[in-house]
Amino acid sequence: MLFNSLQFIFFFIVVTLAYYCLPHRGRIWLLLLASCYFYAVFKPIYILILFITIIVDYFAGIWIANSTGVKRKWILVLSLISNIGFLAYFKYYNFFIENLNNVFFNIGSKTHIDLLDIILPIGLSFHTFQAMSYTIEVYRGNQTAEKDFTIYALYVMFYPQLVAGPIERPQNLLWQFHSNFKYDFENIKAGLMRIAWGMFKKVVIADRLAMLVDYSYDKPLQHNGATLLLATIFFTFQIYCDFSGYSDIAIGSARVMGFNLMENFDAPYFSKSISEFWRRWHISLSGWFRDYLYIPLGGNRAGEYRKYFNLFFVFMMSGLWHGAAWTYIVWGALHGIYLVFAQIRDKYFRFSQSNHLISQMINLLITFLLVMLTWVFFRAKGMSNAKVIFMKIFNFSNYGAIATPFHFNEMIFCLILIIILLLKDKFLKIIPTQNTLQFYLSFSFLLVLCYFFGVFTSNQFIYFQF
């Protein structure tokens, strides 16, 4: 079920009204059944995968808590293998076989392994990582094992953040399912405003920018460098509005019922370094890789060169997490290279960021351009297309009139939308809702904008594929 659909609006209204009419235990069952329905709408059969991982990790958590010594570690390992096994099979099996077949072909072997007809379950990477964080935290002693099966199942399947995060930790979310939240109009107002703003970012900004991005990136050979450069700039803001818009709707939907989900974005395009960018972009995933991969690898405690390797490796794995394609791996690797280079620069050239406004603006612009260039790999349909796009963007003699599906006034409107987004991120991170009249006016205004200026073509959220 897509957030940007009438089906979700009716679903959300019905579930929320029923939620506040039920006692605590009834609420848990309602949310669990509603989450099952929400996920089953995409492809019912894949809910079985969720059920299997939920059962495995539920019992693994209890057994880890009741075990000692090496036995605890082996239970954790088996739990992680089962989770990673599902993820590897559905997401990476065909990618591995394709590359293995290429190796056979290049060495002259006639061996060929057939690919499987596999459809990637929606949001598999997200709920897999959330499930893994639970068993890891129980093993570390930071979380008590959840004895209530329905509450643990709801932790994994909670519909607002089931398919695209934020990737929650059990310490933040599990206890909230044990709480009986009372009706709070302030929560209702804050949640609805967050939903409206997220919907605006998705259907008005992201899906409008996507029209030019798709037009240019789907056939890069037919477009000049200026068109592809503009499409790359637009995609930089499209993916931000698309994914952060989803996060806003998820956080807002949960907030209406009293639940608090973690923030996933913090004005990332105002970052003045790549490391700052990753403290502001997809915060839940960055934290996950830091705590469960970077630090266990040794982090920055195992020597200088090992620290560089750890940084590069973690970001390459982050790229692979995003998709089974070399474009995603290169995207992640480039961010790893950026961070390693920054570490070396700071050590040997004693670089420090100045508080001078001009210096900060230069750092902000450089960071934005570096991030924007990596998005080419993220969006391109394969490495060959990415190569074409880069060659055309950096071949200034190839520049000419920009070809777009927009009229001039629509182009100006897109630029105005981007400016509004940046001003909102800089000066109004949270839309105030304390004044009830102001809330009604602001909320209604956003809904009107979505209705009249939204692009309603059933565009799926970009991160659903991960």
N, C-alpha and C positions, 0 to 999 in steps of 0.2 A: 504494500500500500504506500503510495507516494504522499509525502506531506503536502505537496502542491496539487491536491486534488479535492474535489467535492466529497469524494468517498471518505477521505481522512477527516474533513471538517465535521461531517455527520457522526463518524466514529468517535471523534474526540468529544463532541458535545454529549453524546449518549453515555459514553464511559464515565466522563467526569460527573454528570448529574447522578448516575447510579452510584458512583464512588461515595458521594457525600450523603447518600441515602442509606448506606449500609454500615453495620458495626465493623470493627477492625478486622475480624477474621473474614467476614464477607468481602471486605475490600481486597484482601490478599488474593482470594480466589477469583474475584472479578478481574483484577489486573493481570493475573496469570492467564486466565482464559482469553482475555482481550488481547494479550501479547501473543498468545498462540494463534489467534485469528489474524492479527496484524501481520505476522510472519507467513502464515499459511496462504495468504492472498497472493504472494509472489509465486510460490511453487509448493504445494502442500506436502509433497513427499520428503522435502528436505528438512521438515520439522523433526523427522526421525533422527537426523544427525544431531540436532540440538538435544533431543531427549537422551541419546546415548552418552554424549559428553557430560550432560548434567548429572546423570546417574553415576558415571565413573568418578567424576570429581567430587560429588557429594559424599560418596563412601570413602574416597581417598582422603578427603579432609578429616573425616572422623577417625580413620585408621591412623593417619599421621599423628593426630592429637593424642591417640591412645598408645602409641608405640614409642620405642626408645632406640637409640643407637643407630646402627646401619640400616635396620629395618625401615625406619622413618624415611631415610634417604631413598631407598629402593621404591617405596610406595610413591614418593614424589616423582621419581624418574619415570615410573610406569605411567603415572597420570600425565606427565608432560609428553611422553612418547605418544600416548593415545590422542592427545590434542593436536600435537604437531603432525601426527600421522594423517589425520583427517585433512588438515590444512595442506600438507604436502601432496596428498593424493588428488584432491579436487583442484588445487590451484597450480601445482607445479609439475605434475606427472607428464602431461603432454609437452610442456616446455622442456623438460629434461630429455624426453624421447626425441623431440625435434632436433635438439642440439647433438644428441648422440648419433642420430641418423646423418646429420651433416658431417660429423667426424668420420663415420664409416664411408660416406661418399668421397670425402677429400683424400682418404688413404687408399681409395680404389676398391674397397670392399663392397660386395653385393648385398651385405646384410642390411635388412630394413625391418624396423619394428613398427607395427601399425599403431596409430594413435587411437585413443579411446574417445567415445562420444560422451564427454563429460561437460555438464553445465555447472559453473561455479555457483554455489549457494550464496545468496545475497548476504553481504556483511560478515562472511565467514571469518575473516581476519580479525574483525572487531570483537565478536563474542568469544572467539578462541582465546585472544589475549586477555580478555576480562576473566575468563574461567581460569586461565593459568595463573593470573595474579592472586587468585583466591588460595589455591593450594600452596603457592610459594609463600604467601604471608602466613598461612597456618603453620607451615614448616619452620618459618623463621620465628614463630612465637609472637608475631605482631597481631594476629587475629585468632580468636577462638573458633573452633570448628562449629559450623551452623548445624544444629540438630533438626531444625524444622525443614523438611524437604521442600515444601511449597515456597518458603521464603528464599531458600537457596536457588530454586528454579527461577523465581522471579528476579533475583539478582542477575542472573545470566540473561533472562528474556525480557526484562522491563522494556516495554514497547517504545518509549521515546528515544532511547539510545541503543536499541537492539542492533540496528544494521549499519550505523555509521558513528557511533560514539556519542559523547566522550567515553573513553575507556576508563571506567571507574575502578577504584580500589575497594576492596571489601570494607576497609575501615571507614570509608566515607558513606557507603550506600547501605550495607547490610543492616546496620542499627536503625536506619530510617524506616525500614519495612516492619520493624517491631514497634514503631511509634504510631500512635493513633492521632493523626493531625486533625485539629479542629478547623472548621471553616474560618478562613481569614481573608477578608476582602482585600487587604493589602497584598497578600500573595496572589490573589486572583488578578488584580490590576497589573502587578509587575509581570506575572506570567503571560497574560494576554498581550501586553505591550511588547514583550520579548518575541512572542509568536508573530505578531504583526510586522515587526521590524525584520525578523528572519524571512518572512514571506516576501516582504518588499525586496530584500536583497536577492532572493532567488528568482522570483518571476518578473520583477521589473528591471533589475540590473543584470544579474548573471545570464538569464535566458535571452535577454536582448543582445548583450555582447556576444553571446554564443552564435548568433546569426552570422556575424562577420567572421568569427573564428572558424566555424565549420566551413563557411564558404571558401576561406583561404587555405586552411590546413588540409582539407580533404583532397585538394588538387594543387599542391604547391608549384608544380611545373608550369601551371597556367598563369601564375601571378608573379609580379615583379617584387623587388626587395622592399619597396616602400609599403606595399600592401601587406606583405608578410610581417614586416616590423610592426605595423599598426595592429595586425591580428595578434601578434605576440604580446603587445602591451595590453590589448583587450583581454587576452586569455589570463594574464597575470591578475587582473581584477575579477574576471569571470570565476576562476577557481576559488578565489578568496570569498567572493560573495556566495557562491554555490555551497561551499563546505561550511563556512561560518554561518550562513543562513540556516543550514540544517541544524547546526549546533544550537543556534538561537531558538529554533522551533522546539528542539528536544528539551533544552533547559527550561523554556517557557512552559511547555506542556507539563513537565514534572512539577514546576513551581506552582502551577494552578492547584495541584493536589497536595501541596505542602512539601514536596521533596526538593532538595537542593543538589543539583549536579554540578560538577566542577566546571570552571571556565575552560574553554578550549582555544580561544584566540584573544590576543590583547594588542590590537592595532599593529600587526606585524610589519606593515610597510613603512612604519616610522622607525624601524630599527636602524642603528648606526653601525652595526657589525653583523656578520653571519651568526655568531654565537648568540647575540641578542635576538636575532630573527627567530632562532630555534627555541628561545625562551618565550616567544610570543606566538609562534605558529604551531598548531596541532599539539598543544601543551600536554595533553594526556598521553599521546604517543611518544613524544620526546622524553617525558618522565618515565614511561614504561621501559624504553630502551636504556635509559640511564641507570635505572635501579635494578633491572633484571638481566642486562647484558653488559653494559659498559663497566659498571662497578665490579660484578663478578669476574670479568676478564682481567681485573687489576686496576682499572680506571687510570688515574694519574699517579698511582702509588708504586708502579712496577718499573720505574725508570722512564727516561725521556723518550727513547725510541719505541718502547712498548706502548707508551701513552699515544704516540702518533698512530701506531698501528691500530690500537683500540678505537680511536676516533674514526679512522678511515673505515675500518671493518664494520663498526656499528652503523655508520651511515650507508654503507653499501648494503647491509642487511635491511636497513630501513627502505631503501629503494626496492629491494626484492620483495619486501612485505607489501609494497604498494601494487605490484603486478608482476606476472611471470613473463617478462620481456626485457631484452637488453636495454631498451630505452629507460626503463625505470631504474635498472642497476646503475647505468651511467649517471642518471639524475642524482641518485644517492651518493655515488662515488665522487661526483663533482663537489657536492656539499662537504663531503669528508675532506677532499683536497683543500677546499677553501679554509676549513677550520684548522687543518694541519699547517697550512701556509701562515695563517694568522698567528698560531702558536710560535712558529719559528721566527716570524717577523718580530713579535713582541720580545722574544728572548735575545736575539742577536742585534736588533736595531733599536731597542729600547723605545719602541713605539708606544705612545700613550695618547688617548683621545683628548683633544682640547675642548674646553668648554666654550670656546669662541663660536659664535653663531655660524660664521662662514665655514669654519672647519667642520662643525656638526652637519651642516647642509651638504657638504661635499661627501662626508662619510655616509650620510643617508642616501645620497644619490648613487654612490658606488655600490652600496649594499643592494639597493633596489635593482640596479642594472645586472649585478651578478646573479641575483635570484631570478630575475626575468629571463636571462639567457638559459638557465637550467630548465625553465618551464617548457622550452622548445622540445626537449627530450621527453618530458612528461606528456605532452599533447600529441607529438608527432606519431604517425602510424608507421612505426618502424625506423630503424637506424638510417636507411637510405633516404627516407623522407626528411629526417632531421638534418642529414648532410645537405640536401638540396636547399632547405630553408636557411641554414647557416650561410651557405655559399651565396645565396641571393641577398640576404640581409647585409652581408659584409662586402658585397660587390656594388659599390656606390654608382658605378656606371650603368648598373641595371635598374636604377631607380627611375620612376616615371609617375604617371598619373595613378592615383590609388583607385583600385577597382573594389567597390563594395556593393552589397545588396541594399544599402541605405540611400535615401535622399540626403541632401545637404542638411536639412533641418533635423533629420533623425541622427546624423552624426553629431551635430551640436548637442542634441539631447543626451546622447551617450556620454559625451564629455562632461556635461553638467551633472549627470548621475554620478560619475566618478568623483567629481569635486565634492558633491554632497556627501558621498561615502567617506572621503578623507576628512572632511570637516567634522563629521559626526564622530569618527574614530578619535580625532585629536581633541575635541572640545566637549563631547557629550557621549561618553562611553555608555552610560546608563540613562535612558530616557526617564525623567522623573514622573512618578505616578501618585505622589502623596496627595496632590490636589485633585479631587475626584472630577471636577469639571474639566480640568486640563487633561486628565486621562481620557475622558469620553471624547473630547475634541481631537486629541492626538491619535487615539486609536481609530476613530472613525475616519480621520484624514488619511491614515496609512491604508486602511481598507479600500477607500475610494481610489487612491492612487494605484493600488494593486489591481482593482477591477478595471480601471480605464487604461492603464499603461502596462499592465502585465502581459507577458507572452505565455499563453496557455496552449502548449503543444505537447503536454505530457512528458516534458523533458525530465529524465531521471537524474537524480543527484549524482554528480561525478563519482563521489566516494562510495556509492552503493556497490560498485564493481569490486571493491576491495574487501 
